[in-house]
Amino acid sequence: MSSKPFATPYDYAYFEGKIIPIKEAKLSIMTNALHYGGGIYGGLKIVQTPTGPAVFRLEDHIKRLQDSIKILGFPYKFSAEKIKAKIFDLAKKNKISAPTYIRPIIYRSDLNLSPGIAGDYELAIYMLKIENYFDKNQGLKVCISDWVRNNSKSIPPSSKATGGYINSALAINEARQSGFDSAIMLDKNGDVSEGAVMNIFLAKEGKLITPSLDSDILGGITRRTILEIASEQGIEVEERKVKKEELFAVDEIFFSGTATGITWCRQVNDKQISSNPGTITTKMVDLFAKLPKSHPELFAKVT
């Protein structure tokens, strides 16, 4: 099984200061970010709630965009209120339905041939009608990648820097060429970091384990939510360094992310982990699906 095209774009995008048909949202071949990866992006999701479509953890996603700008030193005049307003304006224009994936991107937009940070920056936003990123009935078959996860002395993994995702692309390509769906990446010390574009969780003897923030991971917002709801349910949680060999001696493994949701893992390398979603994985999927009712404060209604 491999991932398939899972989304269809809506008709309109926010581009160069206005909402226009997405087919007209085009960049020059000379755009600086196209050459040097000078951008940061976010991935948000609109889901159905009892009061209508709403954005999941909007404030947290905007804060992570803002943090990425600060970490990378982009000279972009960040306005959280502007970005939120444009997301809602675009959702209204597109007449969205849930579920919808939102992709804001802040990129170096000038045409100068230089890989520097200084330059002009623009905000763009588009939206996708989203399906499942993976077939969740099958479970993922993954390998441990030979590619090492970005670290804080190369491209800060805590930022969603567009250029950093070639690291993920290499790991995914390696995995698929070998017949796997995706990959698990190790950090510079050989400990487990995360999935190629997903955070990773292990379950063993009723305990939930995930690599700590100093394992060169992106501190995922879905990851944070899982940790919060697990704690609320009295499930013991450990955020710590995870040795590679632990992957082969656990009861369950699952991955998390905005597009991925919660997706279980059936195999790592040639080792079968489970033939069905495990008890903790199933419970997390169920609790996560109930968040619109159990935790309405996490959702910003699309008006």
C-alpha positions as CSV (number, residue, x, y, z in Angstrom):
1,M,0.0,0.0,0.0
2,S,1.2,3.5,-0.8
3,S,-0.4,6.9,-0.2
4,K,-2.5,8.1,-3.0
5,P,-3.7,11.6,-4.1
6,F,-5.9,12.4,-1.2
7,A,-7.2,15.9,-1.9
8,T,-8.9,18.1,-4.5
9,P,-8.2,21.9,-4.5
10,Y,-11.1,24.3,-3.9
11,D,-11.6,27.0,-6.6
12,Y,-10.1,30.0,-4.8
13,A,-6.8,30.8,-3.1
14,Y,-5.4,33.8,-1.2
15,F,-2.4,35.0,-3.3
16,E,-0.5,38.3,-3.4
17,G,-2.9,40.1,-1.2
18,K,-6.2,39.0,-2.6
19,I,-8.6,36.1,-3.2
20,I,-8.4,34.8,-6.7
21,P,-9.2,31.7,-8.7
22,I,-6.6,29.1,-7.8
23,K,-5.8,28.6,-11.5
24,E,-4.5,32.2,-11.6
25,A,-2.3,31.8,-8.5
26,K,1.0,31.4,-10.3
27,L,4.6,32.2,-9.4
28,S,7.5,33.4,-11.6
29,I,10.1,30.8,-12.4
30,M,12.5,33.2,-10.8
31,T,10.8,33.2,-7.4
32,N,13.5,33.0,-4.8
33,A,11.7,30.4,-2.6
34,L,11.4,28.1,-5.5
35,H,15.2,27.8,-5.8
36,Y,16.3,27.8,-2.2
37,G,13.3,26.6,-0.1
38,G,12.9,29.9,1.6
39,G,9.5,29.4,3.2
40,I,7.5,28.0,6.1
41,Y,4.0,26.4,6.0
42,G,1.2,25.2,8.1
43,G,-1.3,22.4,7.8
44,L,-4.7,23.0,9.4
45,K,-7.9,21.1,9.2
46,I,-11.6,22.1,9.2
47,V,-13.8,19.4,10.7
48,Q,-17.5,19.0,11.3
49,T,-18.6,19.9,14.9
50,P,-22.1,20.0,16.5
51,T,-22.2,23.7,15.7
52,G,-20.9,23.5,12.1
53,P,-17.5,23.4,10.4
54,A,-14.6,24.6,12.6
55,V,-10.8,24.8,12.4
56,F,-9.0,22.5,14.8
57,R,-6.6,24.2,17.2
58,L,-6.4,27.3,15.0
59,E,-4.5,29.4,17.6
60,D,-1.9,26.7,18.1
61,H,-1.3,26.4,14.3
62,I,-0.9,30.2,14.0
63,K,1.5,30.3,16.9
64,R,3.6,27.6,15.3
65,L,3.8,29.6,12.1
66,Q,4.8,32.6,14.1
67,D,7.5,30.6,15.9
68,S,8.8,29.3,12.6
69,I,9.2,32.8,11.4
70,K,11.2,33.8,14.5
71,I,13.4,30.6,14.5
72,L,14.4,31.2,10.8
73,G,14.6,35.0,11.1
74,F,12.3,35.7,8.1
75,P,11.7,39.5,7.9
76,Y,7.9,39.0,7.5
77,K,5.6,41.3,9.4
78,F,3.5,38.6,11.1
79,S,-0.1,39.4,12.0
80,A,-1.9,36.5,13.5
81,E,-5.3,38.3,13.2
82,K,-4.7,38.9,9.5
83,I,-3.9,35.3,8.8
84,K,-6.9,34.0,10.7
85,A,-9.2,36.6,8.9
86,K,-7.9,35.5,5.5
87,I,-8.5,31.8,6.4
88,F,-12.1,32.5,7.3
89,D,-12.6,34.8,4.2
90,L,-11.2,32.1,2.0
91,A,-13.3,29.4,3.6
92,K,-16.4,31.5,3.0
93,K,-15.5,32.2,-0.6
94,N,-14.9,28.5,-1.3
95,K,-18.1,27.5,0.5
96,I,-16.2,24.8,2.3
97,S,-17.5,21.6,3.7
98,A,-15.8,19.4,6.3
99,P,-13.3,17.9,6.2
100,T,-11.0,20.5,4.5
101,Y,-7.3,20.9,4.7
102,I,-5.8,24.4,4.9
103,R,-2.3,25.2,3.6
104,P,-0.9,28.6,4.5
105,I,2.6,29.3,3.3
106,I,4.9,32.3,3.9
107,Y,7.6,32.4,1.3
108,R,10.4,34.6,-0.1
109,S,8.7,36.1,-3.1
110,D,11.3,38.4,-4.7
111,L,13.2,37.4,-7.8
112,N,16.7,38.0,-6.6
113,L,19.2,35.2,-7.2
114,S,20.5,34.8,-3.7
115,P,20.0,32.2,-1.0
116,G,19.9,34.7,1.8
117,I,17.2,35.2,4.4
118,A,16.7,38.9,3.7
119,G,14.2,39.7,1.0
120,D,10.5,40.1,0.3
121,Y,7.9,37.7,1.7
122,E,4.3,36.9,0.9
123,L,1.5,35.0,2.4
124,A,-0.5,32.5,0.3
125,I,-3.3,30.2,1.4
126,Y,-5.2,27.4,-0.4
127,M,-7.6,24.7,0.6
128,L,-8.2,21.1,-0.3
129,K,-11.1,18.7,-0.1
130,I,-9.4,16.0,1.9
131,E,-9.7,12.2,1.9
132,N,-7.7,9.8,4.0
133,Y,-3.9,10.2,3.5
134,F,-3.5,6.5,4.1
135,D,-5.8,3.5,4.0
136,K,-6.4,3.2,7.7
137,N,-8.0,-0.3,7.4
138,Q,-4.7,-1.8,6.3
139,G,-2.1,-0.3,8.7
140,L,1.2,1.0,7.6
141,K,4.2,-1.0,6.5
142,V,7.3,1.1,7.3
143,C,11.0,0.8,7.2
144,I,13.7,2.5,9.3
145,S,15.3,5.0,6.9
146,D,19.0,5.3,6.2
147,W,18.4,9.0,6.0
148,V,18.9,10.9,9.3
149,R,16.4,13.4,10.5
150,N,17.2,17.1,10.2
151,N,18.8,18.4,13.4
152,S,18.9,21.8,15.1
153,K,22.4,22.5,13.7
154,S,21.3,22.0,10.1
155,I,17.6,22.9,9.5
156,P,15.7,23.4,12.8
157,P,13.2,20.5,12.9
158,S,10.9,22.5,15.2
159,S,10.2,24.9,12.3
160,K,8.1,23.9,9.3
161,A,10.7,25.1,6.9
162,T,9.7,24.2,3.3
163,G,13.3,23.4,2.3
164,G,13.6,20.9,5.2
165,Y,11.1,18.6,3.7
166,I,13.5,17.3,1.1
167,N,14.8,15.3,4.0
168,S,11.3,13.7,4.4
169,A,11.0,13.2,0.6
170,L,14.3,11.3,0.5
171,A,13.2,8.9,3.3
172,I,9.7,8.4,1.7
173,N,11.2,7.7,-1.7
174,E,13.7,5.2,-0.2
175,A,10.8,3.4,1.6
176,R,8.6,3.2,-1.4
177,Q,11.3,1.9,-3.7
178,S,11.8,-0.9,-1.2
179,G,8.0,-1.8,-1.1
180,F,7.1,0.1,2.1
181,D,4.4,2.8,2.7
182,S,6.6,5.2,4.5
183,A,9.6,5.5,6.9
184,I,10.7,6.0,10.4
185,M,13.6,8.4,10.8
186,L,16.3,8.3,13.4
187,D,18.0,11.3,14.9
188,K,21.7,12.1,14.7
189,N,22.4,9.9,17.8
190,G,20.6,6.9,16.3
191,D,17.5,7.2,18.4
192,V,14.0,7.2,17.1
193,S,12.9,10.7,15.9
194,E,9.6,10.5,14.0
195,G,7.9,9.2,10.9
196,A,9.0,10.9,7.6
197,V,6.1,13.4,7.9
198,M,4.4,12.1,11.1
199,N,5.0,11.9,14.8
200,I,5.3,8.4,16.2
201,F,3.8,6.7,19.3
202,L,4.6,3.3,20.8
203,A,2.4,1.4,23.3
204,K,3.7,-1.2,25.6
205,E,2.0,-2.9,28.6
206,G,-0.6,-0.2,28.7
207,K,1.9,2.7,28.6
208,L,2.1,5.3,25.8
209,I,5.6,6.3,24.7
210,T,6.7,9.0,22.2
211,P,10.1,10.5,21.4
212,S,10.8,13.7,23.4
213,L,11.2,17.1,21.8
214,D,15.0,16.9,21.9
215,S,14.8,13.9,19.5
216,D,14.8,16.3,16.5
217,I,11.1,16.1,16.1
218,L,8.5,18.6,15.1
219,G,6.3,19.2,18.1
220,G,3.1,18.2,16.3
221,I,-0.2,19.7,17.3
222,T,-2.0,16.3,16.9
223,R,0.8,14.8,18.9
224,R,0.2,17.3,21.7
225,T,-3.5,16.6,21.7
226,I,-3.0,12.8,21.9
227,L,-0.7,13.4,25.0
228,E,-3.3,15.6,26.6
229,I,-6.3,13.2,26.1
230,A,-4.2,10.2,27.1
231,S,-3.4,11.9,30.4
232,E,-7.0,12.8,30.9
233,Q,-7.9,9.1,30.5
234,G,-5.3,8.0,33.1
235,I,-3.0,6.4,30.5
236,E,0.6,6.6,31.6
237,V,2.6,8.7,29.1
238,E,6.4,8.9,28.6
239,E,8.1,11.5,26.5
240,R,11.7,10.4,26.3
241,K,14.5,9.1,24.1
242,V,13.4,6.0,22.3
243,K,16.0,3.4,21.2
244,K,15.7,1.9,17.7
245,E,15.4,-1.6,19.1
246,E,12.4,-0.7,21.2
247,L,10.4,-0.5,17.9
248,F,10.6,-4.3,17.7
249,A,9.4,-5.1,21.2
250,V,6.3,-3.0,21.6
251,D,2.6,-4.0,21.5
252,E,1.5,-1.2,19.2
253,I,2.8,1.6,17.0
254,F,0.8,4.5,15.5
255,F,1.6,7.7,13.7
256,S,-0.1,11.1,14.0
257,G,-0.4,14.3,12.1
258,T,-3.0,16.8,10.7
259,A,-3.3,15.0,7.3
260,T,-2.5,11.6,8.7
261,G,-4.8,11.7,11.7
262,I,-4.0,8.7,13.8
263,T,-2.8,5.8,11.6
264,W,-1.7,2.4,13.0
265,C,1.4,0.5,12.0
266,R,1.4,-3.2,11.2
267,Q,5.0,-3.7,10.3
268,V,8.5,-2.2,10.8
269,N,11.1,-3.6,8.4
270,D,10.4,-7.3,8.4
271,K,8.9,-7.4,11.9
272,Q,5.1,-7.6,12.2
273,I,4.0,-5.3,15.1
274,S,0.2,-6.2,15.0
275,S,-2.4,-7.5,12.6
276,N,-5.0,-5.0,13.8
277,P,-5.1,-1.7,15.5
278,G,-4.2,-2.2,19.2
279,T,-6.3,-1.3,22.3
280,I,-4.6,2.0,23.0
281,T,-4.5,3.0,19.3
282,T,-8.2,2.2,19.0
283,K,-9.0,4.2,22.1
284,M,-7.0,7.2,20.9
285,V,-8.8,7.1,17.5
286,D,-12.1,7.1,19.3
287,L,-11.3,9.9,21.7
288,F,-9.8,12.0,18.9
289,A,-13.0,11.6,16.9
290,K,-15.1,12.7,19.8
291,L,-13.1,15.9,20.4
292,P,-15.7,18.3,18.8
293,K,-18.1,17.2,21.5
294,S,-15.8,16.6,24.4
295,H,-13.5,19.6,23.9
296,P,-15.3,22.2,21.8
297,E,-12.9,24.9,23.0
298,L,-10.3,23.4,20.6
299,F,-12.3,24.4,17.6
300,A,-12.8,27.8,15.9
301,K,-16.1,28.0,14.1
302,V,-16.0,29.0,10.5
303,T,-18.3,31.9,10.1
